[in-house]
Amino acid sequence: MKARLQNGFAILLILSFFGYALFSSLSRKQFLDNLLVYSGLFVFFIGFYWIAVQSRKKGIELFPKWLSLKTDIKPNLVAWLLAGLALRLVFLWDTPNLSQDFFRFIWDGHMLLNGYNPYLYLPDDIMANGVDFIPNATLLHASMGELSSGHYTNYPPFNQFFFAAAAFLGGKSVVMTVVWMRVFIIIAEILIFIYGIKLLRILGKPAELILLYYLNPFVMIELTGNLHWEGVMACLMLIGVYHFICYDRIKSPIYLGLGILLKLLPLMILPLLLKSLKWKKLILFFGILAAVLIAGFAPFLSSELFDKYSSSVGLWFNSFEFNASIYYLIRAIGYEIIGYNIIGTVGKILSIIILISILALAAFRKNQFPEFLLSSILFSFTIYLLLSTTVHPWYLTIPLLFSIFTKYRYVIVWSFLVFVSYSAYSNTEYQENLWWVAAEYLIVVGILIFELLSRKRNSILNNS
């Protein structure tokens, strides 16, 4: 049995290595080719997880004890950590093939390095005035796309710090700047692996559950491959939640604050924490959090910052639309009744519904208990995504990570199905195939409903 599992591990590692190498060579216009390779990588990922589960159940250590390097992490887990690292390094020197966002990251980084506030200047205006301080400015401006170059940056201060650090280390080379960004993201993924295991042990759950995130092709491709910083945000948020569950009211708000400064989304979970905080602890917790946020935004403060930054962030609710579910249904009804796109109105209403839903989860669930808190985080982000006007694949990072600490697995399926949204890039008009979108959400919502009903039924049976 041990030999078969070891051979299976080696075969899957080799196949995955070549699969990711092949994937990185494809363009996003090759949708069916990408989908086929992605599907194969998902099969290998399931195989990895099966081997991990079997080795734990059978009590088999597949690798020598020295691999643990005298830590409390078993050799098997160290091997999985190294396997995930090796597969991530396949992308190290590649520029992303499914996203062009990284061009704006590099642009913002050089803006900050040269003493310019990136929140106050449009790339289009900088180029019109004859920019001479940004390396490869013409390439970056042309490649980031009109949507990015014509709007103010919406990336929070801590994200800007990473952009500037990568630009400094990468110098005038676009490729080396990309490499450094990828190194930062990979380090965050390793920390997620370590802290994920720590949290799973507190919950009394098997450590190999972390592989559902760490070895997931979605994570490999969208975060390491495509340089989306949701992985770093997820890392900071996970560490913050871990310390919160461990009753460390000093470290927790610091890490959560840094997560908010990287992406604003961790703000959503703050109401869920209230039941666990008595007045003195609450004041301390939110005082530290506020101090972190103020310190992060302080270097960028100006009379124009709020207007320009809020207008950029607001576009995601009032103007942009991609891979949505409930919103697309409402939009279709709006076209039939009113005759035009009602996103400006519906986007605001859906945002209010999201807020009310999260407040309801905070008020009516027992979030002072870790299991309830973690599932409430999962449900909060699920509601947010189902009601959003824009759902890019990498938006699933947070719910995918926190789902592994719960009994729900619908996000694992979603992390596979969300890839069909890339069908929009297979045509020159970037037109979405709504049949793909419908299939994605019907399956995901169906599994979610099934899991919710199953948990409710099991709860009734256990209490009877």
C-alpha positions, 0 to 999 in steps of 0.5 A: 500500500505504501509503495502504491501511494508513493508511486501515485504521488510521484506520478501525479507530481510529474503530470501536474508539473507538465500540466502547469507548464502547458497551461502557462504556455496558452493564451486566454483566447484558447478557452477550450484548451485551457479548460481541458488542461484545467480539468486535468489539473483538477483531476490530479489535485483530487488524486493528491488529496485522496493519497493524503487522506488514505495515508492518514487513515492507514497511518502510513508515513510516505516520506522519511522522518528527517523531512520534518526538520525537527518541527511538529509537522509530520513528514507527509505534510512537509512533502505536500508543502514542498510539492505545492511550492515546486508546482508554484515555481513552474510559473516563476518566470512567466508573465500571467496569461489570463490577466493583464492587471499586473501591468497596472500593479507595476505602474502604480509601484513606479509611481510610488517609487518616484514620489507620486501619489498613485491615487491622484493620477490617471495613467492616461493623463500621465502619458498625455503629459509625456511621462519620463520617470516610469520604465517601460511606460508605453508598454505598461500603459498600452497593456493594462487596457483602457478600463485600467488606464482611464480610472484611478487606482483602487488598490489599497495602501498595503498593496501599493507597498508590495507594488513599490517593493517589487518595482524597486527589486525588479528595476527596469525589468518587467519580468523581474518585477513580476518574479518579485511579486510572485515571490511575495505571493508564494510566501503568503501561500506558505504562511496560509499552509502553516496557519491553516494547519494550526487552525485545523488542529484547534478545531480538531480537524484533519491537517490534510484539509489544507490541501483543498486550498493549497494544492487547488489548481484555482489557487495555483493559477489565479494567485501564483500564476496570474498575480492576484493579491487576494492570496496575500489578503487571505493570508493576513485575514487567516492569521488575524482570525487565527489569533482572534480564535486564540484570544489574542486581541492585539495581534488579531486586529493588526493582521486584520487591519493589514488585510483591509489595507491590502484589499478592503473585503475583510471589512465584511467580517468585522460585525461577525466578531462583535459577540466575542468582544466585551466592551473593554476588549471591543474598544481595544480591538477596534482602537488598534484596528483603526490605528492600523488603518489610519497609519496605512492611509496617512502617507496618501492623504490629500483633499482629493483622495476620498473622492477619487478613491471612492469613485474608483471603488464604486465602479465595481458596484455601479458600472462593471458587470461580469460573471454575475448570477442574481444580478444578471436575472434582475438585469434581464427583468429590467431590460424587459420592463424598463428597456435599459440596464439598471445597474446604477440602481440595482448595484446600490440596492444589492450592496445594501442587501449584502450589508443587511445579510451580514448584520443578520449573520452577526446578530442571529448566529453564535459567532462566539464559537469558532465553528459558527464564526468560520461558517459565518465568514464563508456565508458572508462572502458567498452572499456577497458573491451571489449578489455582486455585479462582478465576480472575477474568478479570483474573488473566490479565494476567501470563501475557498480558504475558509470553507476548509474549516467548515463542513461545506464543500460547494466552494471546491466545486465552484473553484472548478466551475468558475473557470468557465467565465474565461469563455468571455475572452475567447471572442474579440467582443469579450462577450460572455456566454450566459449558458456557461454562466447559468451552468456554473451557478445552477450547479453551485447553488444546487450543491449549496442548497443540498449541503444546507438541507443535509446539515439541517436534517443531520442536526434534527436527527442528532437532537431527536 
